[in-house]
Amino acid sequence: MSHTGGCQCGRVRFEMDVLEEAHACHCRMCQKATGGLFAVLVGAPKDKIRWTATPPEEFQSSNLARRAFCRACGTPLGFTYNLPNARQYVTIGSLDHPEDAPIIHQFGLESKVPFVTFCEDIPGERTGDTPAVSEFLADMTSNQA
């Protein structure tokens, strides 16, 4: 089954063969990148997503990741880590059918805004809770102000 989506103005469109790891991220980088209190994202291997119209612009938000957006309308469209086997993530709200990507996990709980009651029954973790993630993020340099 193919899943489609795009930005507000339709300039950037995509098609995905699979939807994997739907999650909410409360980390400060995702808050700033989306302008919201959290980001909701779903991923796919990079070879399972195709930009079917104009590809998005990208902002190198850190030395580890790039964030996709539409230059024309400003819609935040997702991110990917700078690793060959990393997934491409897109914002669930940019899917034509966001209901096809139920959230199964939460990340960045250390930055969850206290008054937000959202997905309270969905498991989550703080950034860097596992040794592998902590090691990966150890040399991160943010390019966000």
C-alpha positions as CSV (number, residue, x, y, z in Angstrom):
1,M,0.0,0.0,0.0
2,S,1.3,3.4,-0.9
3,H,0.9,6.4,1.5
4,T,1.0,10.0,0.1
5,G,1.4,13.4,1.5
6,G,2.8,16.9,1.0
7,C,3.0,20.5,2.1
8,Q,0.2,23.1,2.4
9,C,0.7,24.6,-1.0
10,G,1.3,21.2,-2.9
11,R,4.7,22.2,-4.2
12,V,6.3,19.3,-2.2
13,R,4.7,15.9,-2.5
14,F,5.9,12.4,-1.4
15,E,4.9,8.8,-1.6
16,M,5.9,6.1,1.0
17,D,5.7,2.4,0.6
18,V,5.6,1.8,4.4
19,L,4.9,3.7,7.6
20,E,7.3,2.7,10.5
21,E,8.0,3.9,14.0
22,A,5.2,6.5,14.3
23,H,6.1,8.6,17.3
24,A,5.8,11.9,19.1
25,C,9.0,13.8,20.0
26,H,9.0,16.4,22.7
27,C,12.7,17.4,22.4
28,R,13.6,21.1,22.1
29,M,15.0,20.6,18.6
30,C,11.6,19.2,17.4
31,Q,9.7,21.9,19.2
32,K,11.7,24.6,17.5
33,A,11.7,22.8,14.1
34,T,7.9,22.6,14.0
35,G,7.0,25.6,16.1
36,G,4.8,23.4,18.2
37,L,5.0,21.7,21.6
38,F,6.0,18.4,20.0
39,A,6.5,16.8,16.6
40,V,4.7,13.7,15.4
41,L,6.7,11.7,12.9
42,V,6.6,8.5,10.9
43,G,9.5,6.9,9.1
44,A,10.5,4.7,6.2
45,P,13.8,3.4,4.8
46,K,15.1,6.1,2.4
47,D,14.6,3.8,-0.6
48,K,10.9,3.5,0.4
49,I,10.0,7.2,0.1
50,R,9.9,9.2,-3.1
51,W,9.5,12.9,-3.6
52,T,7.0,13.0,-6.4
53,A,6.9,16.8,-7.0
54,T,9.5,19.4,-6.1
55,P,11.8,17.9,-3.4
56,P,11.9,19.8,-0.1
57,E,14.5,22.2,1.0
58,E,16.6,21.1,4.0
59,F,18.0,22.8,7.1
60,Q,21.1,21.1,8.7
61,S,19.7,21.4,12.2
62,S,22.8,19.8,13.8
63,N,25.8,17.9,12.6
64,L,23.7,14.7,12.9
65,A,20.5,15.6,11.1
66,R,18.7,17.5,8.4
67,R,15.1,18.8,8.5
68,A,13.0,19.0,5.4
69,F,10.5,21.8,4.7
70,C,8.7,23.5,1.9
71,R,10.5,26.8,0.8
72,A,7.3,28.2,-0.6
73,C,4.8,27.7,2.3
74,G,7.1,26.8,5.2
75,T,5.5,23.5,6.1
76,P,7.8,21.4,8.2
77,L,8.0,18.0,6.5
78,G,10.4,15.9,8.6
79,F,14.0,14.9,9.2
80,T,16.6,12.3,8.7
81,Y,19.9,11.5,10.5
82,N,23.1,11.8,8.4
83,L,23.6,8.0,8.4
84,P,23.4,5.8,5.4
85,N,20.9,3.4,6.9
86,A,18.8,6.0,8.7
87,R,15.1,6.3,8.0
88,Q,13.6,9.4,6.5
89,Y,10.9,10.7,8.8
90,V,7.9,12.8,7.7
91,T,5.5,14.8,9.8
92,I,2.3,12.7,10.3
93,G,0.2,15.8,9.7
94,S,1.7,16.1,6.2
95,L,0.2,12.7,5.3
96,D,-2.9,12.8,3.2
97,H,-4.3,10.2,5.7
98,P,-2.6,10.9,9.1
99,E,-4.9,8.3,10.7
100,D,-2.8,5.6,9.0
101,A,0.1,6.4,11.3
102,P,-1.0,5.7,15.0
103,I,1.7,6.9,17.4
104,I,3.4,4.0,19.2
105,H,6.2,5.7,21.1
106,Q,7.3,9.1,22.6
107,F,10.8,10.6,22.8
108,G,12.3,13.6,24.5
109,L,10.1,13.4,27.6
110,E,12.6,15.6,29.5
111,S,11.3,18.5,27.4
112,K,7.6,17.7,27.4
113,V,5.8,20.9,28.4
114,P,4.1,20.3,31.8
115,F,0.6,21.3,30.8
116,V,0.6,19.0,27.7
117,T,-1.6,15.9,28.3
118,F,-1.1,13.9,25.1
119,C,-0.7,10.2,24.6
120,E,-0.3,9.6,28.3
121,D,-0.8,5.8,27.7
122,I,1.9,5.7,25.0
123,P,5.4,4.5,26.3
124,G,8.2,7.0,26.1
125,E,11.8,7.8,27.0
126,R,14.0,10.7,27.8
127,T,16.7,11.7,25.2
128,G,19.8,9.6,25.7
129,D,18.2,7.0,28.0
130,T,20.0,4.1,26.3
131,P,23.7,3.8,26.0
132,A,23.6,3.6,22.2
133,V,21.6,6.8,21.8
134,S,23.7,8.6,24.4
135,E,26.8,7.6,22.5
136,F,25.3,8.7,19.2
137,L,24.3,12.1,20.6
138,A,27.5,12.7,22.6
139,D,29.2,14.7,19.8
140,M,26.1,16.5,18.5
141,T,26.4,20.2,17.7
142,S,23.1,22.0,17.3
143,N,22.8,24.6,14.5
144,Q,19.5,25.9,16.0
145,A,19.6,29.3,17.8
